[in-house]
């Protein structure tokens, strides 16, 4: 049997995880002690082990994990930072930091940049949301002069994105998933920005998130603020992680007949509240004081007991809706709708995400991904 140590040790996060056999369980146990979700997927889904045996192995691995329950996002980042530094160190050893190209030889001066201070600046930027130009002024003693160079290398390496993908493996694809978006104001740069109708036409950026009922973020999409939500969902349907979902819940902004049919053809059930196709008569709830005293109505335009208003309700045609939902589907919409709102609130507590204060959109996407990694680790409970 070939040795899988060299072949899979550095590629644990690749889609080739289903090729891992029982021979590599020992390697996983040695090198992936902090990768609880990946081991869970590998043991239960792909190794064909018995249920009782797999539960025993999961408890064994879980006892070695670092619990993060009750910790703040800053404390969680301190736990994650050594892993990010090690992976970033191994990546930097293979490239030229100034150009980003691969090294042709191992000759040259040894790099002396403090990566610990680099990640401290990165989290302070994520948490406080100051302008990118302020980094060189405030963090001179921590090596802010080379911050932009190493930030570009971190974005190119994709380390944060891979760690976030790894943290989202615990999301069961058979669960109910929810999609929603929020719009942030752009105060620096016009890249990936559009007119925001919620902010008097000012330029902004839209962030679309997909989460499950356990509040694990599985998909992120950053688009201009004026891009329609139906187009955002259409773009996400092309990703591999969305194709394996079974049920996706959204609000009325994501409804269109073509989109529902496209989701249905891919085995995804799109749960959307019914959308009114005709104008509806607005129902009134106010009762004026005159009607309460059984006197002639004194507020004919707002009172619900007005005679003319009651006659219009009788003669008004019935409202036509786009589709109908069963009682179970309606209860699901009401029960799980607040989950995505909670996740949006958690990730927008990072001020650099709630306010686009960086010119290049790739760096803003990096900050959003880092925030999603911290949120997923918090809700997973282990690192």
Order of alpha helices (4+ residues) and beta strands (2+ residues): alpha-alpha-alpha-alpha-alpha-alpha-alpha-alpha-alpha-beta-beta-beta-beta-alpha-alpha-beta-alpha-beta-alpha-alpha-alpha-alpha-beta-alpha
